[in-house]
Amino acid sequence: MCEEKETSRDGEACVHARGGGGHRSGHGAKRRSRGGGRSCRADPDGGRLGALEKNRTDARDGAYTGAHHTVPPGRASTLHPNGPRPQVSKLTQVFTPEGPTLRELAVQALSSVERGYDLLAPKFDHTPFRTPDAVLDAVASVLGRMGPFQDGLDLCCGTGAGAEVLARVCRESVTGVDFSAGMLSVARDRAPAAGPRLGWVRGDARELPFAAAFDLVVSFGALGHFLPGELPGLFGQVHSVLRPGGLFAFPVSAPPRPRSTAFWTLLAFDAVMRVRNAVWRPPFVMYYRAFRFGDLRRELERAGFRVELYPLEEFGRRTDGSPRARMIAARRLP
């Protein structure tokens, strides 16, 4: 266990993180967006979003939520089971001069989640696992029409992608929490100079060191780092740090069709990870086909949220008319 005190950009002390050592924070592959400081776009009808997308919970349209980003099939970049899914063709981009080598990825994969991300952190934003700008922009656009908000939390913040989304829609403060010291270091170094008060906290997402201090929590590509049995506790923690009426938002994508290459690629990846975790310690929990939307909705409602869905129209629709990607908006009930 470690006690770590981070200092915000303007010098104010941030909350102490209670844990980290040995605890999986559940953070996934995330990336900082192209820029901060962009103003929110106001909705012409006074901030009311367009027609609310009603959920479908059947297997055909159930969204996957897993690790890392996702962008729907057929787009330039991809969401992931929890939101955007990396395109197979982009996986070769790992081996670029700026990205990690095969040996470095192998060492990461045989480490714990925390240690693995510490090792990968300096080169993380040069891998295809970072959340695409298109996903960040789409979520920021929806949140901009729902806000503004006062204080935001980027859950499992990684190198700070969600924090920069929050900086566009929050007026007072933005906090990023992650248990990887390496990822937090990169996020801190790349933080924008302008915008709301910004702080970084090392801590475990399953044991958040905050009171009910936020009215918006976001997460990009983190859920694949949690096992199904951990969802109730995770959502309970998010509920506990939100003020009454506060919002928990994250993107999800529709699952690939069973006959598609993406379907079998993700299935194979998860199978390899399950075998790895069965024969090697410490485990590295990271799955793409982690949960279906119906399971997520059920656990969110049990934790005290009202769940709504907003289509991310930038990614188009499937042949049956359903959105390729949505933002889940879970509102904390009083």
DRENNU-568185 format. One record per residue (C-alpha): residue number from 0; residue in three letters; x, y, z. Coordinates in Angstrom, 2 decimals. Example, Ala and Ser with C-alpha at 12.3 -4.5 7.8 and 13.67 -1.06 7.14 Angstrom:
<recs>
<n = 0 | res = ala | xx = 12.30 | yy = -4.50 | zz = 7.80>
<n = 1 | res = ser | xx = 13.67 | yy = -1.06 | zz = 7.14>
</recs>
This chain:
<recs>
<n = 0 | res = met | xx = 0.00 | yy = 0.00 | zz = 0.00>
<n = 1 | res = cys | xx = 1.29 | yy = 3.43 | zz = -0.76>
<n = 2 | res = glu | xx = 0.38 | yy = 6.89 | zz = 0.42>
<n = 3 | res = glu | xx = 0.89 | yy = 9.34 | zz = -2.39>
<n = 4 | res = lys | xx = 0.08 | yy = 13.03 | zz = -2.54>
<n = 5 | res = glu | xx = -0.21 | yy = 14.66 | zz = -5.93>
<n = 6 | res = thr | xx = -0.20 | yy = 18.37 | zz = -6.51>
<n = 7 | res = ser | xx = -2.56 | yy = 20.03 | zz = -8.94>
<n = 8 | res = arg | xx = -1.43 | yy = 22.33 | zz = -11.72>
<n = 9 | res = asp | xx = -2.13 | yy = 25.47 | zz = -9.68>
<n = 10 | res = gly | xx = -0.29 | yy = 24.13 | zz = -6.63>
<n = 11 | res = glu | xx = -3.26 | yy = 23.04 | zz = -4.54>
<n = 12 | res = ala | xx = -2.94 | yy = 19.68 | zz = -2.85>
<n = 13 | res = cys | xx = -5.05 | yy = 16.87 | zz = -4.23>
<n = 14 | res = val | xx = -6.62 | yy = 13.98 | zz = -2.35>
<n = 15 | res = his | xx = -4.28 | yy = 11.32 | zz = -0.99>
<n = 16 | res = ala | xx = -4.49 | yy = 7.98 | zz = -2.74>
<n = 17 | res = arg | xx = -4.92 | yy = 5.16 | zz = -0.29>
<n = 18 | res = gly | xx = -3.78 | yy = 2.27 | zz = -2.39>
<n = 19 | res = gly | xx = -2.16 | yy = 1.11 | zz = -5.53>
<n = 20 | res = gly | xx = 0.33 | yy = -1.57 | zz = -4.74>
<n = 21 | res = gly | xx = -1.08 | yy = -4.88 | zz = -5.88>
<n = 22 | res = his | xx = -4.56 | yy = -3.51 | zz = -6.59>
<n = 23 | res = arg | xx = -5.88 | yy = -3.44 | zz = -10.11>
<n = 24 | res = ser | xx = -7.31 | yy = -0.02 | zz = -10.88>
<n = 25 | res = gly | xx = -9.13 | yy = -1.29 | zz = -13.90>
<n = 26 | res = his | xx = -7.73 | yy = 1.28 | zz = -16.23>
<n = 27 | res = gly | xx = -7.58 | yy = 0.54 | zz = -19.92>
<n = 28 | res = ala | xx = -5.92 | yy = 1.97 | zz = -22.94>
<n = 29 | res = lys | xx = -6.67 | yy = 5.58 | zz = -23.15>
<n = 30 | res = arg | xx = -5.27 | yy = 8.52 | zz = -24.92>
<n = 31 | res = arg | xx = -5.17 | yy = 12.24 | zz = -24.58>
<n = 32 | res = ser | xx = -7.25 | yy = 14.08 | zz = -27.13>
<n = 33 | res = arg | xx = -5.93 | yy = 16.45 | zz = -29.76>
<n = 34 | res = gly | xx = -6.48 | yy = 19.52 | zz = -27.68>
<n = 35 | res = gly | xx = -8.12 | yy = 21.01 | zz = -24.65>
<n = 36 | res = gly | xx = -9.92 | yy = 24.25 | zz = -24.16>
<n = 37 | res = arg | xx = -12.51 | yy = 23.77 | zz = -26.89>
<n = 38 | res = ser | xx = -15.78 | yy = 25.38 | zz = -25.96>
<n = 39 | res = cys | xx = -18.91 | yy = 23.27 | zz = -25.59>
<n = 40 | res = arg | xx = -21.40 | yy = 23.38 | zz = -28.42>
<n = 41 | res = ala | xx = -24.78 | yy = 24.55 | zz = -27.25>
<n = 42 | res = asp | xx = -27.87 | yy = 22.74 | zz = -28.49>
<n = 43 | res = pro | xx = -30.12 | yy = 25.09 | zz = -30.48>
<n = 44 | res = asp | xx = -33.21 | yy = 24.07 | zz = -28.54>
<n = 45 | res = gly | xx = -31.76 | yy = 25.21 | zz = -25.25>
<n = 46 | res = gly | xx = -29.55 | yy = 22.28 | zz = -24.32>
<n = 47 | res = arg | xx = -32.07 | yy = 19.51 | zz = -24.84>
<n = 48 | res = leu | xx = -30.51 | yy = 16.59 | zz = -26.69>
<n = 49 | res = gly | xx = -32.23 | yy = 15.05 | zz = -29.65>
<n = 50 | res = ala | xx = -34.34 | yy = 11.94 | zz = -29.38>
<n = 51 | res = leu | xx = -33.09 | yy = 9.64 | zz = -26.67>
<n = 52 | res = glu | xx = -31.90 | yy = 6.33 | zz = -28.02>
<n = 53 | res = lys | xx = -33.79 | yy = 3.57 | zz = -26.23>
<n = 54 | res = asn | xx = -31.72 | yy = 0.55 | zz = -25.35>
<n = 55 | res = arg | xx = -31.86 | yy = -2.89 | zz = -26.86>
<n = 56 | res = thr | xx = -30.58 | yy = -5.65 | zz = -24.67>
<n = 57 | res = asp | xx = -30.81 | yy = -8.66 | zz = -26.93>
<n = 58 | res = ala | xx = -27.71 | yy = -10.55 | zz = -27.97>
<n = 59 | res = arg | xx = -27.81 | yy = -9.22 | zz = -31.51>
<n = 60 | res = asp | xx = -27.47 | yy = -5.58 | zz = -30.44>
<n = 61 | res = gly | xx = -25.87 | yy = -5.94 | zz = -27.04>
<n = 62 | res = ala | xx = -22.75 | yy = -3.82 | zz = -26.71>
<n = 63 | res = tyr | xx = -19.49 | yy = -5.34 | zz = -25.59>
<n = 64 | res = thr | xx = -17.51 | yy = -3.60 | zz = -22.94>
<n = 65 | res = gly | xx = -13.92 | yy = -4.56 | zz = -22.50>
<n = 66 | res = ala | xx = -10.45 | yy = -3.08 | zz = -22.35>
<n = 67 | res = his | xx = -9.08 | yy = -0.32 | zz = -24.52>
<n = 68 | res = his | xx = -10.75 | yy = 1.85 | zz = -27.07>
<n = 69 | res = thr | xx = -13.24 | yy = 0.84 | zz = -29.71>
<n = 70 | res = val | xx = -14.59 | yy = 2.33 | zz = -32.87>
<n = 71 | res = pro | xx = -17.29 | yy = 0.58 | zz = -34.87>
<n = 72 | res = pro | xx = -16.34 | yy = -1.65 | zz = -37.81>
<n = 73 | res = gly | xx = -16.04 | yy = 0.16 | zz = -41.09>
<n = 74 | res = arg | xx = -14.79 | yy = 3.44 | zz = -39.59>
<n = 75 | res = ala | xx = -11.36 | yy = 5.00 | zz = -39.91>
<n = 76 | res = ser | xx = -10.70 | yy = 4.27 | zz = -36.26>
<n = 77 | res = thr | xx = -12.44 | yy = 1.93 | zz = -33.91>
<n = 78 | res = leu | xx = -14.25 | yy = 1.93 | zz = -30.54>
<n = 79 | res = his | xx = -13.67 | yy = -1.03 | zz = -28.24>
<n = 80 | res = pro | xx = -15.79 | yy = -3.46 | zz = -26.27>
<n = 81 | res = asn | xx = -16.24 | yy = -0.74 | zz = -23.71>
<n = 82 | res = gly | xx = -16.33 | yy = 1.73 | zz = -26.28>
<n = 83 | res = pro | xx = -13.98 | yy = 1.55 | zz = -29.25>
<n = 84 | res = arg | xx = -12.39 | yy = -1.65 | zz = -30.58>
<n = 85 | res = pro | xx = -8.95 | yy = -1.52 | zz = -32.27>
<n = 86 | res = gln | xx = -8.96 | yy = -2.40 | zz = -35.95>
<n = 87 | res = val | xx = -6.93 | yy = -5.45 | zz = -36.87>
<n = 88 | res = ser | xx = -5.05 | yy = -3.55 | zz = -39.58>
<n = 89 | res = lys | xx = -3.86 | yy = -1.01 | zz = -37.02>
<n = 90 | res = leu | xx = -2.18 | yy = -3.56 | zz = -34.79>
<n = 91 | res = thr | xx = 0.92 | yy = -3.40 | zz = -36.97>
<n = 92 | res = gln | xx = 1.35 | yy = 0.19 | zz = -35.82>
<n = 93 | res = val | xx = 2.63 | yy = -1.09 | zz = -32.50>
<n = 94 | res = phe | xx = 5.96 | yy = -1.70 | zz = -34.17>
<n = 95 | res = thr | xx = 6.87 | yy = 1.86 | zz = -35.10>
<n = 96 | res = pro | xx = 10.02 | yy = 3.73 | zz = -34.07>
<n = 97 | res = glu | xx = 8.07 | yy = 5.50 | zz = -31.33>
<n = 98 | res = gly | xx = 6.06 | yy = 2.48 | zz = -30.16>
<n = 99 | res = pro | xx = 7.00 | yy = -0.50 | zz = -27.97>
<n = 100 | res = thr | xx = 9.02 | yy = -3.38 | zz = -29.36>
<n = 101 | res = leu | xx = 7.78 | yy = -6.95 | zz = -29.43>
<n = 102 | res = arg | xx = 10.03 | yy = -7.76 | zz = -26.49>
<n = 103 | res = glu | xx = 8.66 | yy = -4.83 | zz = -24.48>
<n = 104 | res = leu | xx = 5.09 | yy = -5.96 | zz = -25.16>
<n = 105 | res = ala | xx = 5.96 | yy = -9.51 | zz = -24.10>
<n = 106 | res = val | xx = 7.46 | yy = -8.28 | zz = -20.82>
<n = 107 | res = gln | xx = 4.35 | yy = -6.16 | zz = -20.22>
<n = 108 | res = ala | xx = 2.02 | yy = -9.08 | zz = -20.95>
<n = 109 | res = leu | xx = 3.82 | yy = -11.27 | zz = -18.40>
<n = 110 | res = ser | xx = 3.63 | yy = -8.60 | zz = -15.70>
<n = 111 | res = ser | xx = 0.80 | yy = -7.56 | zz = -13.42>
<n = 112 | res = val | xx = -1.65 | yy = -5.00 | zz = -14.79>
<n = 113 | res = glu | xx = -0.09 | yy = -2.24 | zz = -12.71>
<n = 114 | res = arg | xx = 3.51 | yy = -3.10 | zz = -13.57>
<n = 115 | res = gly | xx = 2.64 | yy = -3.70 | zz = -17.21>
<n = 116 | res = tyr | xx = 1.18 | yy = -0.24 | zz = -17.63>
<n = 117 | res = asp | xx = 4.06 | yy = 1.35 | zz = -15.74>
<n = 118 | res = leu | xx = 6.40 | yy = -0.20 | zz = -18.31>
<n = 119 | res = leu | xx = 4.25 | yy = 0.74 | zz = -21.30>
<n = 120 | res = ala | xx = 3.44 | yy = 4.29 | zz = -20.17>
<n = 121 | res = pro | xx = 6.22 | yy = 6.22 | zz = -21.97>
<n = 122 | res = lys | xx = 5.18 | yy = 4.71 | zz = -25.32>
<n = 123 | res = phe | xx = 1.49 | yy = 4.14 | zz = -24.68>
<n = 124 | res = asp | xx = 0.27 | yy = 7.02 | zz = -26.82>
<n = 125 | res = his | xx = 2.22 | yy = 5.56 | zz = -29.76>
<n = 126 | res = thr | xx = 0.23 | yy = 2.32 | zz = -29.75>
<n = 127 | res = pro | xx = -3.13 | yy = 1.53 | zz = -31.40>
<n = 128 | res = phe | xx = -4.59 | yy = 0.94 | zz = -27.93>
<n = 129 | res = arg | xx = -5.09 | yy = 4.61 | zz = -27.15>
<n = 130 | res = thr | xx = -8.64 | yy = 5.91 | zz = -27.40>
<n = 131 | res = pro | xx = -9.11 | yy = 7.53 | zz = -30.83>
<n = 132 | res = asp | xx = -9.76 | yy = 11.25 | zz = -31.05>
<n = 133 | res = ala | xx = -13.00 | yy = 10.51 | zz = -32.87>
<n = 134 | res = val | xx = -14.35 | yy = 8.71 | zz = -29.80>
<n = 135 | res = leu | xx = -13.22 | yy = 11.41 | zz = -27.40>
<n = 136 | res = asp | xx = -14.72 | yy = 14.14 | zz = -29.58>
<n = 137 | res = ala | xx = -18.04 | yy = 12.30 | zz = -29.95>
<n = 138 | res = val | xx = -18.43 | yy = 11.82 | zz = -26.20>
<n = 139 | res = ala | xx = -17.36 | yy = 15.41 | zz = -25.49>
<n = 140 | res = ser | xx = -19.98 | yy = 16.64 | zz = -27.96>
<n = 141 | res = val | xx = -22.80 | yy = 14.78 | zz = -26.18>
<n = 142 | res = leu | xx = -21.60 | yy = 15.84 | zz = -22.74>
<n = 143 | res = gly | xx = -21.28 | yy = 19.42 | zz = -23.93>
<n = 144 | res = arg | xx = -24.98 | yy = 19.47 | zz = -24.75>
<n = 145 | res = met | xx = -25.83 | yy = 17.94 | zz = -21.35>
<n = 146 | res = gly | xx = -23.61 | yy = 20.29 | zz = -19.31>
<n = 147 | res = pro | xx = -21.93 | yy = 22.34 | zz = -18.22>
<n = 148 | res = phe | xx = -20.65 | yy = 20.46 | zz = -15.18>
<n = 149 | res = gln | xx = -18.63 | yy = 21.70 | zz = -12.22>
<n = 150 | res = asp | xx = -16.26 | yy = 18.94 | zz = -11.08>
<n = 151 | res = gly | xx = -15.27 | yy = 15.89 | zz = -13.11>
<n = 152 | res = leu | xx = -13.43 | yy = 12.61 | zz = -12.44>
<n = 153 | res = asp | xx = -11.61 | yy = 10.55 | zz = -15.09>
<n = 154 | res = leu | xx = -11.85 | yy = 6.99 | zz = -13.73>
<n = 155 | res = cys | xx = -8.78 | yy = 4.89 | zz = -14.59>
<n = 156 | res = cys | xx = -7.37 | yy = 7.90 | zz = -16.41>
<n = 157 | res = gly | xx = -4.23 | yy = 6.37 | zz = -17.93>
<n = 158 | res = thr | xx = -2.37 | yy = 9.09 | zz = -19.83>
<n = 159 | res = gly | xx = -5.23 | yy = 11.57 | zz = -19.47>
<n = 160 | res = ala | xx = -7.56 | yy = 11.22 | zz = -22.46>
<n = 161 | res = gly | xx = -10.74 | yy = 11.45 | zz = -20.43>
<n = 162 | res = ala | xx = -9.34 | yy = 14.30 | zz = -18.35>
<n = 163 | res = glu | xx = -9.02 | yy = 16.41 | zz = -21.47>
<n = 164 | res = val | xx = -12.61 | yy = 15.61 | zz = -22.40>
<n = 165 | res = leu | xx = -13.64 | yy = 16.71 | zz = -18.91>
<n = 166 | res = ala | xx = -11.65 | yy = 19.93 | zz = -19.29>
<n = 167 | res = arg | xx = -13.97 | yy = 20.88 | zz = -22.16>
<n = 168 | res = val | xx = -17.18 | yy = 20.45 | zz = -20.17>
<n = 169 | res = cys | xx = -16.26 | yy = 21.13 | zz = -16.51>
<n = 170 | res = arg | xx = -15.95 | yy = 24.63 | zz = -15.05>
<n = 171 | res = glu | xx = -14.21 | yy = 24.12 | zz = -11.72>
<n = 172 | res = ser | xx = -11.97 | yy = 21.05 | zz = -11.48>
<n = 173 | res = val | xx = -10.87 | yy = 17.86 | zz = -13.21>
<n = 174 | res = thr | xx = -9.29 | yy = 14.92 | zz = -11.38>
<n = 175 | res = gly | xx = -7.68 | yy = 11.84 | zz = -12.89>
<n = 176 | res = val | xx = -7.32 | yy = 8.65 | zz = -10.83>
<n = 177 | res = asp | xx = -5.26 | yy = 5.60 | zz = -11.79>
<n = 178 | res = phe | xx = -3.09 | yy = 3.12 | zz = -9.94>
<n = 179 | res = ser | xx = -0.26 | yy = 3.14 | zz = -12.50>
<n = 180 | res = ala | xx = 2.34 | yy = 5.68 | zz = -11.41>
<n = 181 | res = gly | xx = 3.87 | yy = 5.54 | zz = -14.88>
<n = 182 | res = met | xx = 0.63 | yy = 6.43 | zz = -16.66>
<n = 183 | res = leu | xx = -0.05 | yy = 9.24 | zz = -14.16>
<n = 184 | res = ser | xx = 3.42 | yy = 10.64 | zz = -14.77>
<n = 185 | res = val | xx = 2.75 | yy = 10.86 | zz = -18.50>
<n = 186 | res = ala | xx = -0.67 | yy = 12.40 | zz = -17.91>
<n = 187 | res = arg | xx = 0.81 | yy = 15.03 | zz = -15.61>
<n = 188 | res = asp | xx = 3.55 | yy = 15.96 | zz = -18.07>
<n = 189 | res = arg | xx = 1.07 | yy = 16.35 | zz = -20.93>
<n = 190 | res = ala | xx = -1.63 | yy = 18.22 | zz = -19.03>
<n = 191 | res = pro | xx = -2.89 | yy = 21.39 | zz = -20.73>
<n = 192 | res = ala | xx = -1.79 | yy = 24.71 | zz = -19.27>
<n = 193 | res = ala | xx = -5.23 | yy = 26.31 | zz = -19.39>
<n = 194 | res = gly | xx = -8.65 | yy = 25.23 | zz = -18.22>
<n = 195 | res = pro | xx = -10.16 | yy = 24.09 | zz = -14.92>
<n = 196 | res = arg | xx = -8.09 | yy = 23.13 | zz = -11.89>
<n = 197 | res = leu | xx = -6.42 | yy = 19.81 | zz = -12.60>
<n = 198 | res = gly | xx = -5.16 | yy = 17.11 | zz = -10.22>
<n = 199 | res = trp | xx = -3.86 | yy = 13.53 | zz = -10.42>
<n = 200 | res = val | xx = -4.38 | yy = 10.87 | zz = -7.76>
<n = 201 | res = arg | xx = -2.90 | yy = 7.40 | zz = -7.51>
<n = 202 | res = gly | xx = -5.57 | yy = 5.04 | zz = -6.29>
<n = 203 | res = asp | xx = -7.65 | yy = 1.92 | zz = -6.88>
<n = 204 | res = ala | xx = -10.94 | yy = 2.31 | zz = -8.77>
<n = 205 | res = arg | xx = -12.44 | yy = -0.35 | zz = -6.51>
<n = 206 | res = glu | xx = -11.64 | yy = 1.73 | zz = -3.42>
<n = 207 | res = leu | xx = -11.86 | yy = 5.36 | zz = -4.47>
<n = 208 | res = pro | xx = -10.37 | yy = 7.88 | zz = -2.00>
<n = 209 | res = phe | xx = -13.05 | yy = 10.56 | zz = -2.51>
<n = 210 | res = ala | xx = -16.26 | yy = 11.73 | zz = -0.94>
<n = 211 | res = ala | xx = -19.28 | yy = 12.68 | zz = -3.07>
<n = 212 | res = ala | xx = -17.32 | yy = 15.48 | zz = -4.73>
<n = 213 | res = phe | xx = -18.11 | yy = 15.13 | zz = -8.46>
<n = 214 | res = asp | xx = -21.06 | yy = 15.72 | zz = -10.74>
<n = 215 | res = leu | xx = -19.50 | yy = 13.91 | zz = -13.72>
<n = 216 | res = val | xx = -17.40 | yy = 10.71 | zz = -13.94>
<n = 217 | res = val | xx = -16.14 | yy = 9.39 | zz = -17.28>
<n = 218 | res = ser | xx = -14.21 | yy = 6.26 | zz = -18.22>
<n = 219 | res = phe | xx = -12.71 | yy = 5.22 | zz = -21.54>
<n = 220 | res = gly | xx = -11.90 | yy = 1.57 | zz = -22.16>
<n = 221 | res = ala | xx = -11.50 | yy = 0.50 | zz = -18.54>
<n = 222 | res = leu | xx = -14.16 | yy = -2.14 | zz = -17.93>
<n = 223 | res = gly | xx = -12.26 | yy = -4.94 | zz = -19.62>
<n = 224 | res = his | xx = -9.80 | yy = -4.80 | zz = -16.73>
<n = 225 | res = phe | xx = -12.49 | yy = -5.91 | zz = -14.28>
<n = 226 | res = leu | xx = -13.96 | yy = -9.36 | zz = -13.73>
<n = 227 | res = pro | xx = -17.76 | yy = -9.70 | zz = -13.81>
<n = 228 | res = gly | xx = -17.95 | yy = -10.16 | zz = -10.07>
<n = 229 | res = glu | xx = -16.23 | yy = -6.82 | zz = -9.54>
<n = 230 | res = leu | xx = -18.84 | yy = -4.72 | zz = -11.36>
<n = 231 | res = pro | xx = -21.18 | yy = -4.23 | zz = -8.38>
<n = 232 | res = gly | xx = -18.33 | yy = -2.91 | zz = -6.24>
<n = 233 | res = leu | xx = -16.98 | yy = -0.72 | zz = -9.03>
<n = 234 | res = phe | xx = -20.34 | yy = 0.87 | zz = -9.81>
<n = 235 | res = gly | xx = -20.97 | yy = 1.28 | zz = -6.10>
<n = 236 | res = gln | xx = -17.73 | yy = 3.22 | zz = -5.82>
<n = 237 | res = val | xx = -18.69 | yy = 5.48 | zz = -8.73>
<n = 238 | res = his | xx = -22.09 | yy = 6.06 | zz = -7.12>
<n = 239 | res = ser | xx = -20.40 | yy = 7.02 | zz = -3.84>
<n = 240 | res = val | xx = -18.22 | yy = 9.76 | zz = -5.38>
<n = 241 | res = leu | xx = -21.02 | yy = 11.36 | zz = -7.40>
<n = 242 | res = arg | xx = -23.27 | yy = 14.04 | zz = -5.99>
<n = 243 | res = pro | xx = -27.01 | yy = 13.27 | zz = -6.19>
<n = 244 | res = gly | xx = -28.04 | yy = 13.66 | zz = -9.83>
<n = 245 | res = gly | xx = -24.43 | yy = 13.27 | zz = -10.99>
<n = 246 | res = leu | xx = -23.60 | yy = 11.46 | zz = -14.23>
<n = 247 | res = phe | xx = -21.40 | yy = 8.45 | zz = -15.04>
<n = 248 | res = ala | xx = -20.68 | yy = 8.34 | zz = -18.79>
<n = 249 | res = phe | xx = -18.71 | yy = 5.98 | zz = -21.02>
<n = 250 | res = pro | xx = -18.87 | yy = 4.84 | zz = -24.68>
<n = 251 | res = val | xx = -19.82 | yy = 1.36 | zz = -25.85>
<n = 252 | res = ser | xx = -19.92 | yy = -0.17 | zz = -29.31>
<n = 253 | res = ala | xx = -22.16 | yy = -2.75 | zz = -30.90>
<n = 254 | res = pro | xx = -20.51 | yy = -6.19 | zz = -31.08>
<n = 255 | res = pro | xx = -19.04 | yy = -7.28 | zz = -34.40>
<n = 256 | res = arg | xx = -21.03 | yy = -9.78 | zz = -36.44>
<n = 257 | res = pro | xx = -20.10 | yy = -13.45 | zz = -35.82>
<n = 258 | res = arg | xx = -18.97 | yy = -13.86 | zz = -39.43>
<n = 259 | res = ser | xx = -16.64 | yy = -10.85 | zz = -39.31>
<n = 260 | res = thr | xx = -12.86 | yy = -10.94 | zz = -38.91>
<n = 261 | res = ala | xx = -13.13 | yy = -8.58 | zz = -35.92>
<n = 262 | res = phe | xx = -15.38 | yy = -11.03 | zz = -34.07>
<n = 263 | res = trp | xx = -12.91 | yy = -13.90 | zz = -34.35>
<n = 264 | res = thr | xx = -9.91 | yy = -11.66 | zz = -33.66>
<n = 265 | res = leu | xx = -11.39 | yy = -10.44 | zz = -30.38>
<n = 266 | res = leu | xx = -12.52 | yy = -13.95 | zz = -29.47>
<n = 267 | res = ala | xx = -8.99 | yy = -15.26 | zz = -30.07>
<n = 268 | res = phe | xx = -7.41 | yy = -12.43 | zz = -28.06>
<n = 269 | res = asp | xx = -9.63 | yy = -13.13 | zz = -25.07>
<n = 270 | res = ala | xx = -8.93 | yy = -16.87 | zz = -25.33>
<n = 271 | res = val | xx = -5.18 | yy = -16.25 | zz = -25.29>
<n = 272 | res = met | xx = -5.51 | yy = -13.98 | zz = -22.27>
<n = 273 | res = arg | xx = -7.59 | yy = -16.56 | zz = -20.40>
<n = 274 | res = val | xx = -4.99 | yy = -19.25 | zz = -21.05>
<n = 275 | res = arg | xx = -2.21 | yy = -16.87 | zz = -20.02>
<n = 276 | res = asn | xx = -3.99 | yy = -16.07 | zz = -16.75>
<n = 277 | res = ala | xx = -4.63 | yy = -19.75 | zz = -16.06>
<n = 278 | res = val | xx = -0.94 | yy = -20.71 | zz = -16.29>
<n = 279 | res = trp | xx = 0.93 | yy = -17.54 | zz = -15.29>
<n = 280 | res = arg | xx = 1.02 | yy = -15.35 | zz = -12.22>
<n = 281 | res = pro | xx = 0.39 | yy = -12.53 | zz = -11.56>
<n = 282 | res = pro | xx = -2.73 | yy = -12.35 | zz = -13.75>
<n = 283 | res = phe | xx = -3.17 | yy = -9.63 | zz = -16.36>
<n = 284 | res = val | xx = -6.90 | yy = -8.98 | zz = -16.57>
<n = 285 | res = met | xx = -7.70 | yy = -7.46 | zz = -19.97>
<n = 286 | res = tyr | xx = -10.58 | yy = -8.73 | zz = -22.08>
<n = 287 | res = tyr | xx = -12.45 | yy = -7.27 | zz = -25.04>
<n = 288 | res = arg | xx = -15.60 | yy = -9.35 | zz = -24.92>
<n = 289 | res = ala | xx = -16.07 | yy = -8.70 | zz = -21.21>
<n = 290 | res = phe | xx = -19.74 | yy = -7.81 | zz = -20.69>
<n = 291 | res = arg | xx = -22.96 | yy = -7.41 | zz = -22.60>
<n = 292 | res = phe | xx = -24.98 | yy = -4.25 | zz = -22.34>
<n = 293 | res = gly | xx = -27.82 | yy = -5.98 | zz = -20.52>
<n = 294 | res = asp | xx = -25.41 | yy = -7.01 | zz = -17.75>
<n = 295 | res = leu | xx = -24.04 | yy = -3.49 | zz = -17.47>
<n = 296 | res = arg | xx = -27.47 | yy = -1.91 | zz = -17.32>
<n = 297 | res = arg | xx = -28.63 | yy = -4.35 | zz = -14.67>
<n = 298 | res = glu | xx = -25.62 | yy = -3.72 | zz = -12.42>
<n = 299 | res = leu | xx = -25.82 | yy = 0.05 | zz = -12.88>
<n = 300 | res = glu | xx = -29.48 | yy = 0.07 | zz = -11.89>
<n = 301 | res = arg | xx = -28.78 | yy = -2.12 | zz = -8.87>
<n = 302 | res = ala | xx = -26.08 | yy = 0.36 | zz = -7.82>
<n = 303 | res = gly | xx = -28.61 | yy = 3.21 | zz = -7.83>
<n = 304 | res = phe | xx = -28.38 | yy = 4.67 | zz = -11.34>
<n = 305 | res = arg | xx = -30.98 | yy = 5.52 | zz = -13.97>
<n = 306 | res = val | xx = -29.53 | yy = 4.47 | zz = -17.33>
<n = 307 | res = glu | xx = -30.04 | yy = 6.29 | zz = -20.63>
<n = 308 | res = leu | xx = -28.40 | yy = 5.81 | zz = -24.03>
<n = 309 | res = tyr | xx = -27.28 | yy = 8.40 | zz = -26.53>
<n = 310 | res = pro | xx = -26.21 | yy = 7.36 | zz = -30.04>
<n = 311 | res = leu | xx = -22.82 | yy = 8.54 | zz = -31.24>
<n = 312 | res = glu | xx = -23.98 | yy = 9.30 | zz = -34.76>
<n = 313 | res = glu | xx = -20.46 | yy = 10.08 | zz = -35.96>
<n = 314 | res = phe | xx = -19.94 | yy = 6.31 | zz = -36.27>
<n = 315 | res = gly | xx = -23.05 | yy = 5.62 | zz = -38.31>
<n = 316 | res = arg | xx = -25.58 | yy = 2.82 | zz = -38.00>
<n = 317 | res = arg | xx = -25.68 | yy = -0.90 | zz = -38.68>
<n = 318 | res = thr | xx = -27.81 | yy = -2.49 | zz = -41.38>
<n = 319 | res = asp | xx = -30.64 | yy = -3.03 | zz = -38.88>
<n = 320 | res = gly | xx = -30.69 | yy = 0.70 | zz = -38.10>
<n = 321 | res = ser | xx = -29.14 | yy = 0.45 | zz = -34.63>
<n = 322 | res = pro | xx = -26.21 | yy = 2.74 | zz = -33.75>
<n = 323 | res = arg | xx = -22.71 | yy = 1.39 | zz = -34.13>
<n = 324 | res = ala | xx = -21.74 | yy = 3.24 | zz = -30.96>
<n = 325 | res = arg | xx = -23.53 | yy = 4.81 | zz = -28.01>
<n = 326 | res = met | xx = -22.69 | yy = 6.69 | zz = -24.87>
<n = 327 | res = ile | xx = -24.11 | yy = 5.17 | zz = -21.70>
<n = 328 | res = ala | xx = -25.28 | yy = 7.92 | zz = -19.35>
<n = 329 | res = ala | xx = -25.97 | yy = 6.59 | zz = -15.84>
<n = 330 | res = arg | xx = -27.56 | yy = 9.23 | zz = -13.60>
<n = 331 | res = arg | xx = -27.15 | yy = 8.82 | zz = -9.85>
<n = 332 | res = leu | xx = -30.52 | yy = 8.68 | zz = -8.15>
<n = 333 | res = pro | xx = -30.94 | yy = 10.65 | zz = -4.90>
</recs>
